[in-house]
Structures are given as structure tokens and as C-alpha cells.
Amino acid sequence: MFTITMSTRGQFVLPKDVRARLKLLPGCKVDGLIDEHGRLVLLPALHEPDELFHDRPPVTRVVSVAEMDMAIGRAVRRGGV
């Protein structure tokens, strides 16, 4: 466990070893939530492409760019876009 202190501007600085362990670099995003016990939970918003799509169903149909254009055109004519 570690302790962080809030500045007068409402900012927190994570210790360097914590940032390194979480692989946080300048500009990284961190997701936050307050759990059912009123605790602040911070989660690094680090996503690898494989993690994002690991439960995606397999691709069973390949569509050409021309077919996509036609489908978009049909949707626009119907007012669906």
C-alpha cells in the first residue's frame, strides 16, 4: 500500500515506482470509480488490441469496399444514417 497527498489544486502524484509498475507514461489515461464501500479505485486505461477483441465472435463474412458503399447508400436513402 502507498499514500498519496492531494495538492491545493486537487492533483495527486503517483510515486515513481507505482507509475513504473503500472506502466504509466506521461499522457496515459487512468479510469476511476467509487466502489460500493466509498473507496476510490483507479485503473490504468491500458488496452492491448488482443484484449479489446478477445471475446469478439469470429469473422464469418468478408465484405468488399464496394459492398460497404452500397449498404451505406441504401441506409442513407432510407434515412437510417
C-alpha positions as CSV (number, residue, x, y, z in Angstrom):
1,M,0.0,0.0,0.0
2,F,1.1,3.6,-0.6
3,T,-0.2,7.0,0.3
4,I,-0.6,10.0,-2.0
5,T,-1.4,13.5,-1.0
6,M,-3.7,15.9,-2.8
7,S,-2.3,19.3,-3.7
8,T,-4.2,22.6,-3.2
9,R,-5.1,22.3,-6.9
10,G,-6.8,18.9,-6.4
11,Q,-4.0,16.9,-8.1
12,F,-2.4,13.7,-7.0
13,V,1.1,12.5,-7.9
14,L,1.7,8.7,-8.0
15,P,5.1,7.6,-6.7
16,K,7.5,6.8,-9.5
17,D,7.7,3.1,-8.5
18,V,3.9,2.8,-8.8
19,R,3.9,4.5,-12.2
20,A,6.6,2.2,-13.4
21,R,4.8,-0.9,-12.0
22,L,1.6,0.1,-13.8
23,K,3.5,1.1,-17.0
24,L,2.1,4.6,-16.8
25,L,3.8,7.2,-19.0
26,P,3.1,10.9,-19.4
27,G,-0.3,11.3,-21.1
28,C,-1.6,7.9,-20.1
29,K,-5.2,7.8,-19.1
30,V,-6.5,6.3,-15.8
31,D,-10.0,5.2,-15.3
32,G,-11.5,5.8,-11.8
33,L,-14.6,4.7,-9.9
34,I,-16.0,4.8,-6.5
35,D,-16.9,1.3,-5.3
36,E,-19.8,0.3,-3.1
37,H,-17.7,0.9,0.0
38,G,-17.0,4.5,-1.0
39,R,-13.4,3.7,-2.0
40,L,-11.7,5.4,-4.9
41,V,-10.4,2.8,-7.4
42,L,-8.0,3.8,-10.1
43,L,-7.4,1.5,-13.1
44,P,-4.8,2.2,-15.8
45,A,-6.6,2.5,-19.1
46,L,-4.1,0.4,-20.9
47,H,-5.6,-1.8,-23.6
48,E,-3.9,-4.1,-26.0
49,P,-5.8,-4.8,-29.2
50,D,-5.9,-8.5,-28.3
51,E,-7.6,-7.7,-25.0
52,L,-10.2,-5.5,-26.6
53,F,-11.3,-8.1,-29.1
54,H,-10.7,-11.4,-27.3
55,D,-14.4,-12.2,-26.9
56,R,-15.4,-11.0,-30.4
57,P,-17.2,-13.6,-32.5
58,P,-15.2,-15.0,-35.4
59,V,-15.5,-13.2,-38.7
60,T,-17.6,-15.4,-41.0
61,R,-18.2,-13.0,-43.8
62,V,-15.9,-10.7,-45.8
63,V,-17.4,-7.6,-47.4
64,S,-15.8,-5.6,-50.1
65,V,-15.5,-1.8,-50.0
66,A,-17.9,-1.6,-52.9
67,E,-20.5,-3.7,-50.9
68,M,-20.0,-1.4,-47.9
69,D,-20.5,1.6,-50.1
70,M,-23.8,0.2,-51.4
71,A,-25.0,-0.7,-47.9
72,I,-24.2,2.9,-46.8
73,G,-26.0,4.3,-49.8
74,R,-29.1,2.2,-49.0
75,A,-29.1,3.3,-45.4
76,V,-28.8,7.0,-46.4
77,R,-31.7,6.7,-48.9
78,R,-33.8,5.1,-46.1
79,G,-32.8,7.8,-43.7
80,G,-31.1,5.4,-41.4
81,V,-27.8,7.4,-41.2
